[in-house]
Amino acid sequence: MSSIFERLRNLIKPNNVIQISLGSDAPTSVLNYTAKALYQSQDNLQAVVNYLASSIAQLPLKVYKRDGETDRKRDRNSTAAKVLWKPNDYQTCFEFIRAVVTEYYVFGCVYVWVTPDAENESGYQLLIIPSEWVQQTIGGNVYAPNAIRVSTTNGLVTDIPKEEFVQFKTYSPGNPGGYLSPISGLRQTLQEQIEAGRFRKQLWHSSGRLNAQILRPKDVQPWDDETKKRFVNAFREAWGPDGAKAGSIPLMEDGMEIKPFQTSFKEQQWAESIQLSREAVAAAYRINPALIWHTGTQTYASARDNARALYAECLGPDLQMLQQRFNDFLLPMIGADANTYVEFDLTEKLKGSFEERAGIMQSSVGGPWLTRNEARADYNLPPIEGGDELIVPLNVIEGGQASPTDTHMDEQEPMTTEPVKMRRKSEAVRIKGMSEREEDEAVSKVLSRFFDRQAKSILPKLGAKADWWDEERWDDELAADLQPVVEQVADAHGMSTARKLGTEYDKKVTRNYLKALASGRAHAINVKTKRDIDKALRAQEEAEEDEEVRTPADVMEKRAGFDANVYGKALATCVAGWGMIESCNQAKRGGYSNTIQKEWVTGANARTSHVMMNGEVVGIDDTFSNGARWPGDDNLDPSESCGCNCSTSVIITEV
């Protein structure tokens, strides 16, 4: 028997590839094509299967040993770890998993032969038995046969007992012992695609290269068959694909004319059929088609969310199945310890970008969380002396501000009226430029009342189909509402900073800027409101009957609630920082001699670009690396400034 196994193993190696077909009566057959033939010929099907197989294969398959109920240790030296690291003599773990998943997705079933091999470091080899070689199951029950009979085209037939193979298969309703290819559900769609492709090929082969027809007047001398044949042959030889005049304009005689025509693929819905085929194939494998076939409407955010959903929702069930089959059947075959198990490492794929992860981690632990040497190790750089100590910015203290990304505490230190006392030369003192909670609430209330008033005016006009939007009115009203509270916040922080510096703060010189700031924010807020209402109106027009969509009333309700709080906090933070910096600039213009710098302090749930700026220090008159003079600066693009709750700190150093 061992010699038979050796011959079969040699047949499986790549240098002896044997391709056979079980015909249309096989359980994997769709129409008159086998599942393999469909996979090889249908590009949409092949794209989805290859994408999913590669996505699973690139996940690290790690072996662990349980150590108690809550702890585990990575295993790199056991038989299980070695056999999965190198499954056989000609495949890596990636290639092996990709092949297993491809067979599973195409045929609905795959057998992995677990054969002892004393020459292999692990003592075993894992070999995939081609699905088309498995002729029948023998004995056992409908769920687990005692053996499988494998047959090749050169006459070799052998039975492999259940102790030496692991089966991965789908479920076939009404036939618990069978399996069902995912391709079987695509019968109608793939048939249409095949016929459409055949027609298109025939059309291109048979149609004239000019997409035109030649018309000859009926009142001229008739042609006999020979004359007509000579003309047709001469024309094709001259203007055919290899003709001397191909591509040039023919000169016709006897009143003949060329009349262009074009087959309308719109009528035949060619593009729509392609889209339908892609969506149907993607649906059969539970994948969002936008992951493979990108569209012009796809955004970075949607692409990122789709990629995360791929591993969380789409591949999750199949990953769970693979892990359980490995743990429950493969590991016992190779004598693995009962506490040993394998698991796909999903952490790298389900994590956000480095910037997002850095921001979340920093908020969680309350400050910097990597030493310099740990960061250097990530880039394969050698450690440096003194690099094992964690650097903590001065604005992160225990019992005070928990994290440099915090913007508020339950109990904030009051604005002091004492001037800054320099303790010793070059010792920096910081003044925090963040708004008080009461200031955030004051701006939010102004916005909420405005949105309520705006909704009462706009919504009835929408129902009456009247001219419902008056841009000038709403901009003027909101600017007038915002200006007093903006001036109040700016004055409070400007005067507080001046007292700390021992200087004076002139409110009068700030009024023109604050008026322009209120006007600019009012316009930006109203533009967003109208855009959201327009979007809701379009959604209502395009919605199917009984379909629930977001209405203009929903938009205005959100504006008066959630949006008012977010925008209020962002605007108050921006104005507080501006007032502090303006006070410092006034001090410098008045002869203040100490060095004044400003530092970017990232807020909670900040944009990733702002997370990376945390702790950035520039001169009081300079701009930060993103071009802003302070968080929420109108110099920024709205995508960078709207809703920003970052803040600034002023750093004073004695000259």
C-alpha positions in Angstrom: 0.0 0.0 0.0 2.9 2.4 0.8 4.1 2.1 -2.8 0.7 3.1 -4.1 0.7 6.2 -1.8 4.1 7.1 -3.1 3.0 6.8 -6.7 -0.1 9.0 -5.9 2.0 11.6 -4.1 4.3 11.8 -7.2 1.3 12.3 -9.4 0.1 15.2 -7.3 3.3 17.1 -7.7 3.2 20.0 -10.2 5.4 18.3 -12.8 2.8 15.7 -13.5 -0.4 17.7 -13.8 -3.4 15.6 -15.0 -6.6 17.3 -16.1 -9.8 15.3 -16.4 -13.4 16.1 -16.6 -16.3 14.2 -14.9 -18.7 15.4 -17.5 -22.1 17.2 -17.2 -23.5 14.6 -14.8 -21.0 15.5 -12.0 -22.5 17.3 -9.0 -20.2 20.3 -9.7 -21.6 20.7 -13.2 -23.5 23.9 -14.3 -25.2 23.8 -17.6 -22.9 21.9 -19.9 -19.8 23.2 -18.2 -18.0 21.8 -15.3 -17.4 24.1 -12.3 -13.7 24.1 -13.4 -14.5 25.1 -16.9 -16.7 28.0 -15.7 -14.0 29.2 -13.4 -11.5 29.1 -16.2 -13.7 30.9 -18.7 -15.7 33.4 -16.7 -13.6 36.4 -15.8 -16.1 37.8 -13.2 -16.3 34.4 -11.4 -12.5 34.0 -11.5 -11.9 37.6 -10.2 -14.2 37.0 -7.1 -12.8 33.5 -6.3 -9.1 34.6 -6.7 -9.7 37.8 -4.6 -11.3 35.9 -1.7 -8.8 33.0 -1.8 -5.9 35.4 -1.7 -7.5 37.5 1.1 -7.8 34.4 3.3 -4.4 33.1 2.4 -2.6 36.3 3.4 -3.9 36.0 7.0 -1.2 34.6 9.2 -2.3 31.1 10.4 -0.8 30.9 13.9 -0.6 28.0 16.3 -1.2 28.7 20.1 -1.1 26.7 23.3 -3.6 27.5 26.0 -2.1 28.3 29.4 -5.1 28.4 31.8 -8.4 30.0 31.0 -7.3 33.4 29.9 -3.7 33.1 28.7 -2.1 31.6 25.6 1.3 31.4 24.1 2.4 31.4 20.5 3.7 28.0 19.4 6.4 27.9 16.8 8.1 24.6 17.4 5.4 21.9 17.6 4.5 19.5 14.9 1.4 21.5 14.1 3.3 24.7 13.8 5.9 23.2 11.5 3.5 21.4 9.2 1.4 24.5 8.7 4.5 26.7 8.2 5.5 24.3 5.4 2.7 22.0 4.4 4.6 20.1 1.8 7.7 20.1 -0.4 6.4 22.4 -3.0 4.0 24.9 -1.4 4.3 27.6 1.2 1.5 28.1 3.8 0.1 31.0 1.7 0.0 28.9 -1.5 -1.5 25.9 0.3 -4.3 27.9 2.0 -5.0 29.7 -1.3 -5.3 26.4 -3.1 -7.6 24.9 -0.5 -9.9 27.9 -0.5 -10.0 28.1 -4.3 -11.0 24.4 -4.6 -13.6 24.9 -1.9 -15.1 28.0 -3.6 -15.1 26.4 -7.1 -16.2 22.8 -6.3 -17.8 23.2 -2.9 -15.5 20.4 -1.6 -11.8 19.8 -1.1 -9.9 16.9 0.4 -6.5 17.3 2.1 -4.4 14.2 2.4 -2.4 14.0 5.7 0.4 11.7 4.8 3.4 10.8 7.1 6.8 11.8 5.7 9.9 11.0 7.7 12.0 13.3 5.5 10.0 16.3 6.3 10.9 18.3 9.5 7.3 18.1 10.8 7.0 14.4 10.0 4.0 15.0 7.7 2.9 16.5 4.4 -0.4 18.0 3.5 -1.4 17.4 -0.1 -4.5 18.6 -1.8 -6.3 15.8 -3.7 -7.8 17.3 -6.9 -11.6 17.2 -6.5 -12.0 15.7 -10.0 -10.0 12.7 -8.9 -12.4 11.7 -6.1 -14.7 9.1 -7.7 -16.8 8.0 -4.7 -17.0 7.7 -0.9 -16.8 4.3 0.7 -18.6 3.1 3.9 -19.2 5.1 7.0 -22.3 7.3 7.0 -23.6 10.3 5.1 -21.6 12.7 7.2 -18.2 10.9 7.4 -17.2 8.1 4.9 -14.7 5.5 6.0 -12.6 6.2 2.9 -12.6 8.0 -0.5 -11.7 6.3 -3.8 -9.3 8.3 -5.9 -8.8 7.5 -9.6 -6.4 9.1 -12.1 -6.4 8.8 -15.9 -3.4 6.5 -16.0 -5.4 3.7 -14.2 -4.2 4.2 -10.7 -7.0 3.6 -8.2 -6.6 3.7 -4.5 -8.7 4.1 -1.3 -7.6 6.7 1.3 -9.0 5.9 4.8 -10.7 8.6 6.9 -7.7 8.7 9.3 -5.6 10.2 6.6 -7.7 13.0 5.1 -9.6 16.1 6.1 -12.6 17.2 4.2 -13.8 20.8 3.7 -17.2 20.9 2.1 -20.4 23.0 1.8 -23.8 21.8 2.8 -26.3 20.5 0.3 -29.9 20.8 1.5 -31.7 17.5 1.5 -28.4 15.6 1.0 -26.3 15.9 4.2 -23.5 13.7 2.9 -23.2 15.7 -0.3 -22.0 19.2 -1.2 -23.0 22.0 -3.5 -20.8 24.2 -5.5 -21.4 28.0 -5.0 -21.4 28.3 -8.8 -24.6 26.2 -9.0 -26.6 29.2 -7.9 -25.2 31.3 -10.8 -26.7 29.0 -13.4 -29.0 31.5 -15.1 -26.6 34.5 -14.8 -23.6 32.6 -16.2 -25.7 31.2 -19.0 -26.7 34.7 -20.1 -23.2 35.9 -19.9 -21.9 33.0 -22.0 -24.5 33.6 -24.7 -23.9 37.3 -24.6 -20.2 36.7 -25.1 -20.8 34.3 -27.9 -23.1 36.8 -29.7 -20.6 39.7 -29.3 -17.8 37.5 -30.7 -19.9 36.6 -33.7 -20.9 40.2 -34.2 -17.3 41.4 -34.3 -16.3 38.6 -36.5 -19.1 39.0 -39.0 -19.7 42.8 -39.2 -17.9 45.0 -41.7 -14.9 46.8 -40.5 -16.5 50.1 -41.4 -19.7 49.3 -39.5 -21.5 50.3 -42.7 -23.3 48.9 -45.7 -23.0 49.7 -49.4 -26.1 50.8 -51.2 -26.3 50.5 -55.1 -29.2 52.3 -56.9 -31.8 50.0 -58.4 -32.0 52.0 -61.7 -28.5 51.4 -62.9 -27.4 48.4 -65.0 -27.9 45.2 -63.0 -24.9 43.1 -61.9 -24.7 39.5 -62.7 -23.5 37.1 -60.0 -19.9 37.1 -61.3 -19.6 40.9 -61.4 -21.1 41.2 -57.9 -18.6 38.5 -56.6 -15.6 40.3 -58.2 -16.6 43.6 -56.6 -17.1 42.1 -53.1 -13.8 40.3 -53.3 -11.9 43.4 -54.6 -13.5 45.5 -51.9 -12.5 43.1 -49.1 -9.0 42.7 -50.4 -8.5 46.5 -50.5 -10.3 47.6 -47.3 -10.2 44.4 -45.3 -8.1 44.0 -42.2 -4.9 43.4 -44.2 -5.8 45.4 -47.3 -3.6 48.1 -48.8 -6.3 50.7 -48.3 -7.5 49.6 -44.9 -8.6 52.6 -42.9 -8.9 54.9 -45.9 -12.2 56.3 -47.4 -13.5 54.2 -50.3 -14.4 56.0 -53.6 -17.6 54.5 -54.9 -18.9 54.4 -58.5 -22.3 54.0 -60.3 -24.1 56.1 -57.7 -23.3 53.7 -54.9 -23.1 55.1 -51.4 -21.9 53.9 -48.0 -24.4 54.1 -45.2 -23.0 53.8 -41.7 -24.9 51.8 -39.2 -24.2 50.7 -35.6 -25.6 48.0 -33.4 -27.0 49.5 -30.3 -25.6 47.7 -27.3 -27.8 50.0 -25.2 -30.9 48.3 -26.6 -29.3 44.9 -25.8 -28.4 46.1 -22.3 -24.8 44.9 -22.7 -23.4 47.1 -20.0 -26.3 46.3 -17.7 -25.7 42.5 -18.2 -22.1 42.9 -17.3 -23.1 44.8 -14.1 -25.7 42.2 -13.3 -23.2 39.3 -13.7 -20.7 41.0 -11.4 -23.3 41.7 -8.7 -24.7 38.1 -8.9 -21.3 36.5 -8.6 -20.4 38.8 -5.7 -23.7 38.0 -4.0 -23.1 34.2 -4.3 -19.9 34.7 -2.4 -21.2 37.3 0.1 -18.8 40.0 -1.1 -19.4 43.7 -1.9 -18.6 44.0 -5.6 -17.1 47.5 -5.0 -14.1 45.7 -3.4 -13.1 44.3 -6.8 -14.8 46.6 -9.4 -14.3 50.1 -8.2 -16.9 52.7 -9.2 -16.6 56.4 -9.7 -18.9 57.1 -6.7 -16.7 55.2 -4.3 -14.9 57.3 -1.6 -11.9 56.7 0.6 -14.2 56.2 3.6 -16.5 53.7 1.8 -13.5 51.8 0.5 -12.0 51.6 3.9 -15.3 50.4 5.5 -15.8 47.8 2.7 -12.3 46.4 3.3 -13.0 46.0 7.0 -16.3 44.4 6.4 -14.6 41.9 4.1 -12.9 40.1 7.0 -15.6 40.8 9.6 -18.8 39.8 7.8 -17.9 38.3 4.4 -15.0 36.0 5.2 -15.8 35.5 8.9 -18.0 32.3 8.4 -15.4 30.6 6.1 -12.5 31.5 8.4 -14.4 30.0 11.3 -15.1 26.8 9.3 -11.5 26.4 8.3 -10.2 26.9 11.8 -12.6 24.4 13.3 -11.8 21.8 10.7 -8.1 22.3 11.3 -8.5 22.1 15.1 -11.0 19.3 15.3 -9.7 17.0 12.6 -6.2 17.9 11.4 -4.5 18.5 14.7 -5.6 15.1 16.3 -4.3 13.3 13.1 -0.8 14.7 13.7 -0.8 14.1 17.5 -1.1 17.7 18.6 -1.6 18.4 22.3 -5.3 19.0 23.4 -4.4 22.5 24.4 -3.0 23.3 21.0 -5.1 25.2 18.4 -4.8 27.2 15.3 -6.3 30.6 14.5 -6.2 33.1 11.7 -4.7 36.4 12.9 -7.3 39.0 12.0 -5.9 41.8 14.1 -3.8 43.4 11.4 -6.7 43.4 8.9 -9.3 44.7 11.3 -7.1 47.4 12.8 -7.5 50.9 11.3 -4.6 52.8 9.7 -1.6 53.5 11.8 -2.8 57.1 12.4 -6.2 55.9 13.7 -4.7 53.2 15.8 -2.2 55.7 17.3 -4.9 58.1 18.2 -7.2 55.4 19.8 -4.3 53.9 21.7 -3.1 57.3 23.0 -6.6 58.2 24.2 -6.9 54.8 25.9 -3.6 54.8 27.8 -3.6 58.5 28.6 -0.4 59.5 26.8 2.4 58.4 24.6 2.6 54.6 24.5 5.7 53.7 22.5 9.4 54.3 23.4 11.8 55.4 20.7 13.4 52.0 20.5 10.1 50.2 20.2 9.3 52.6 17.3 12.7 52.0 15.7 12.2 48.2 16.0 9.0 48.5 13.9 11.3 49.9 11.1 14.0 47.3 11.6 16.4 50.0 13.0 18.8 49.3 15.8 18.1 50.6 19.3 19.8 53.8 20.5 21.1 54.7 24.0 18.4 56.2 26.2 15.7 55.1 23.8 13.9 52.8 26.3 12.4 55.6 28.3 8.9 56.8 27.5 8.8 60.5 26.6 5.8 62.3 28.2 4.9 65.8 27.1 4.5 68.4 29.8 0.8 68.8 29.1 0.1 65.2 30.2 0.0 64.9 34.0 -1.5 62.3 36.4 -4.6 63.5 38.1 -5.0 66.5 35.7 -5.4 66.2 32.0 -5.5 62.5 31.3 -4.3 62.7 27.7 -3.0 65.2 25.3 -6.1 64.5 23.2 -8.5 65.6 25.9 -10.3 68.9 25.4 -12.3 69.0 28.6 -12.2 67.6 32.2 -15.0 67.5 34.6 -13.3 70.0 36.8 -11.1 72.4 34.8 -8.6 74.7 36.5 -10.1 78.2 36.6 -8.7 81.0 34.5 -6.1 82.5 36.8 -5.5 86.2 37.1 -2.0 85.9 38.2 0.8 86.9 35.8 3.1 84.2 34.6 6.2 84.0 36.8 9.3 82.5 35.0 10.8 80.1 37.4 14.2 79.9 35.8 15.7 80.6 32.5 14.6 78.4 29.6 11.9 76.8 31.7 8.7 76.7 29.5 5.3 77.6 31.0 2.1 76.6 29.1 -1.2 78.4 28.9 -4.0 76.1 27.8 -6.3 77.6 25.1 -9.4 75.4 25.4 -13.0 76.6 25.7 -15.0 76.1 28.9 -17.9 73.7 28.9 -20.3 76.6 29.5 -18.9 78.4 26.4 -19.5 75.3 24.3 -23.0 75.0 25.5 -23.7 78.7 24.9 -22.6 78.5 21.2 -24.6 75.2 20.8 -27.8 76.8 22.2 -27.4 79.7 19.7 -27.1 77.2 16.8 -30.0 75.0 18.1 -32.4 77.9 18.4 -31.4 79.0 14.9 -32.0 75.6 13.4 -35.4 75.3 15.0 -36.4 78.7 13.6 -35.0 77.7 10.2 -36.9 74.4 10.1 -40.2 76.1 10.9 -39.7 78.4 7.9 -38.3 75.9 5.4 -40.3 72.7 5.9 -43.8 74.1 5.1 -42.4 75.6 1.9 -41.0 72.3 0.8 -44.5 70.7 1.0 -46.0 73.6 -1.0 -43.3 73.3 -3.7 -42.4 77.0 -3.1 -39.1 78.8 -3.4 -37.9 77.5 0.0 -34.3 78.7 0.3 -33.1 82.3 0.9 -29.4 82.1 1.2 -28.8 85.8 2.0 -31.4 85.8 4.8 -30.1 82.7 6.6 -26.5 83.8 6.3 -27.3 87.2 7.8 -29.5 85.8 10.6 -27.0 83.2 11.7 -24.0 85.6 11.5 -26.0 88.1 13.7 -26.8 85.3 16.2 -23.2 84.0 16.4 -21.3 87.3 16.6 -22.2 88.2 20.3 -21.3 84.8 21.7 -18.2 84.6 19.5 -17.0 87.9 20.9 -17.8 86.9 24.4 -15.6 83.7 24.2 -12.8 85.4 22.4 -12.7 88.3 25.0 -12.7 85.9 27.9 -9.7 84.0 26.7 -7.9 87.0 25.3 -8.2 88.9 28.6 -7.2 85.9 30.7 -4.1 85.4 28.7 -3.2 89.1 28.9 -3.5 88.9 32.7 -1.2 85.9 32.8 1.3 87.8 30.6 1.0 91.0 32.6 -0.1 92.9 29.5 -3.3 94.5 28.2 -5.9 93.1 25.7 -7.6 95.5 23.3 -11.1 94.1 22.4 -11.7 96.8 19.8 -9.1 95.7 17.3 -10.7 92.2 17.3 -14.2 93.1 16.2 -13.7 93.2 12.4 -12.1 89.8 12.4 -14.7 88.2 14.7 -17.5 89.7 12.6 -15.9 88.1 9.5 -15.4 84.8 11.4 -19.1 84.7 12.4 -20.2 85.5 8.8 -17.9 82.8 7.3 -19.1 80.1 9.7 -22.7 81.0 9.2 -22.3 80.6 5.4 -20.5 77.3 5.7 -23.1 75.9 8.1 -26.0 77.0 5.9 -24.4 75.5 2.8 -24.1 72.2 4.6 -27.8 72.4 5.7 -29.0 73.0 2.1 -26.9 70.3 0.7 -28.3 67.8 3.2 -31.9 68.8 2.5 -31.3 68.6 -1.3 -29.9 65.1 -0.8 -32.9 64.1 1.3 -35.3 65.4 -1.4 -33.5 63.4 -4.1 -33.7 60.3 -2.0 -37.4 60.7 -1.5 -38.0 61.1 -5.3 -35.9 58.0 -6.1 -37.2 55.8 -3.3 -39.5 52.9 -4.0 -42.9 52.7 -2.5 -42.9 52.0 1.2 -39.1 52.5 1.3 -38.0 54.5 4.3 -35.5 57.3 3.6 -34.2 60.3 5.4 -36.5 63.2 5.1 -35.8 67.0 5.3 -37.5 67.0 8.7 -35.0 64.4 9.8 -32.2 66.6 8.6 -33.4 69.6 10.5 -34.0 67.6 13.7 -30.4 66.3 13.6 -29.1 69.9 12.9 -31.0 71.2 16.0 -29.7 68.4 18.2 -26.5 66.5 17.5 -25.0 68.9 14.9 -25.6 72.0 17.0 -23.6 70.4 19.9 -20.7 69.3 17.6 -20.5 72.6 15.7 -20.9 74.6 19.0 -18.0 72.9 20.7 -15.8 73.2 17.6 -16.5 76.9 17.1 -16.0 77.7 20.8 -12.7 75.8 20.8 -11.5 77.6 17.7 -12.5 81.1 19.1 -10.9 80.4 22.5 -7.6 79.4 20.8 -7.8 82.5 18.6 -8.4 84.8 21.5 -5.4 83.4 23.4 -3.1 83.7 20.4 -4.4 87.2 19.5 -3.6 88.3 23.1 -0.1 87.0 22.7 0.3 88.8 19.4 -0.9 92.1 21.0 1.6 91.5 23.8 4.5 91.1 21.3 3.5 94.2 19.4 3.6 96.0 22.7 7.1 95.0 23.4 6.7 91.7 25.4 10.2 90.2 25.3 9.8 86.5 26.3 9.6 83.9 23.5 6.0 82.8 22.8 5.2 79.6 20.8 2.0 77.7 20.2 1.5 74.0 20.4 -1.2 71.8 18.6 -3.1 69.7 21.1 -5.2 67.0 19.4 -8.9 66.6 20.5 -10.9 63.5 21.2 -11.9 61.4 18.2 -9.8 63.7 16.0 -9.0 63.3 12.3 -6.0 61.1 11.7 -4.1 64.0 10.1 -4.6 66.0 13.4 -3.6 63.0 15.5 -0.2 63.1 13.8 0.1 66.8 14.6 -0.3 66.4 18.4 2.5 68.2 20.2 3.7 70.1 17.1 5.2 73.5 18.2 5.6 76.6 16.0 6.2 80.3 16.5 3.2 82.3 17.6 3.1 84.1 14.2 3.7 80.9 12.2 1.3 78.3 10.8 1.2 74.7 11.7 2.2 72.0 9.2 -1.4 71.7 7.8 -1.5 75.5 7.0 -3.7 76.4 10.0 -2.9 79.3 12.4 -5.0 77.6 15.0 -7.4 74.6 15.1 -10.6 75.3 13.2 -8.9 78.1 11.2 -10.9 79.1 8.2 -7.7 78.9 6.1 -8.2 75.1 6.1 -10.4 73.2 3.7 -13.8 72.5 5.3 -12.9 68.8 5.4 -10.1 69.7 7.8 -11.8 72.4 9.9 -15.4 71.5 10.3 -16.1 69.9 13.6 -12.5 70.1 14.7 -12.2 70.1 18.5 -8.4 70.3 18.7 -7.0 73.1 20.8 -3.8 75.1 21.3 -1.4 75.7 24.2 0.8 78.8 24.4 4.4 78.1 25.4 6.3 81.0 27.1 10.1 80.8 27.5 12.2 83.4 29.1 14.7 85.0 26.7 
